[in-house]
Amino acid sequence: MGFQPEKEISAQELAERLQSGEVLNIVDVREDMEWEEGHIRGAKHIPLGQLPERCEELDPEQEWFVVCRSGGRSGLACELLSEAGYKVVNMTGGLLAWRGELV
């Protein structure tokens, strides 16, 4: 059985929290081309393949919401970050399920 993130959030729930004014740490692990097509305002972009060498860019004391296109890569990113001691939440359904604004 594959890794199951300890914490998950739906795209709708994350969008509602952002719309209510909450400041959340979001990391988008999609590829450059996907990122350029649209992303969540304020998200940090680190493609999944670069995450092992760039995870030090993320504050391990903060909780990070991990986003990708459909929820698969973000699940892998959550596994990697969780094993490194980060507090992570996987956004299920990815940006395919996102109904909020993209920039």
Helices and strands as residue ranges (DSSP letters): E 8-10, H 11-19, E 25-28, H 32-37, E 44-45, G 48-50, H 51-54, G 55-57, E 63-67, H 72-83, E 87-92, G 94-96
